[in-house]
Amino acid sequence: MDLAEASDRLLVAAERLYYSRGIAAVGIDDVRSAAGVSMRRLYQLYPSKEHLVAAYLDARDVRWRGRVEAHVDAAGDDPGDRLLAVFDWLGLWFAEDDFRGCAFINAFGEIGGESPLVLAAVRRHKDLFRDYLLDLARAFPTDAPQPLAAAVTLLAEGAMTAAAIGTDPDAAAHAKAAARTLMDAARR
């Protein structure tokens, strides 16, 4: 098995195990075994669990943001519809059988403060998501896209947390309604 295939297998196994069971609960040997990769090869690719977790988060980021962007693109060209489509996608994600909250918030809560690599991966994801929402807000007819994007980001992040802990089964719909109110107020 070449390095690329081994890496892919490790990242798939890491995501499945870390996301479903938690980072602290899953040993590196569990990931290695699930991936069918030797310990030697694992450490060639990822010299520590911290490196593997950061790589899993980076791979998840690319896939997660790609799913959001595809859903938003399918919403059409209207800037308001595109911004609100983010919340429609969140609602679909929250309803998935394997939804366990935001992997990045979960990772930060478990080890982010103790792991510079994991903290960097979490911040990178959150920065990229915020920047994406800012790009959507810049297309919206407003004189204040940055405050709008900041508020929409907080609504999306709050919806993720509320959905994960089960305090609001309609978190995405409620956040979408709040975003619509903000957009109406921000429209020029």
Salt bridges, closest charged atoms under 4 A:
GLU5 OE2 - ARG9 NH1 3.46
GLU15 OE2 - ARG60 NH1 2.47
GLU15 OE1 - ARG63 NH2 1.76
ASP29 OD1 - ARG32 NE 2.77
ASP30 OD2 - ARG21 NH2 3.79
ASP58 OD1 - ARG124 NH2 2.94
ASP61 OD1 - ARG65 NE 2.74
ASP61 OD1 - HIS125 ND1 2.72
GLU69 OE2 - ARG65 NH1 3.83
ASP73 OD1 - ARG82 NH2 3.07
ASP88 OD1 - LYS176 NZ 2.71
GLU96 OE2 - ARG67 NH2 2.33
ASP127 OD1 - ARG130 NH1 3.04
ASP131 OD1 - ARG130 NH2 3.21
ASP135 OD1 - ARG138 NH1 3.60
ASP143 OD1 - ARG188 NH1 3.23
GLU157 OE1 - LYS126 NZ 2.64
ASP168 OD2 - HIS174 ND1 2.75
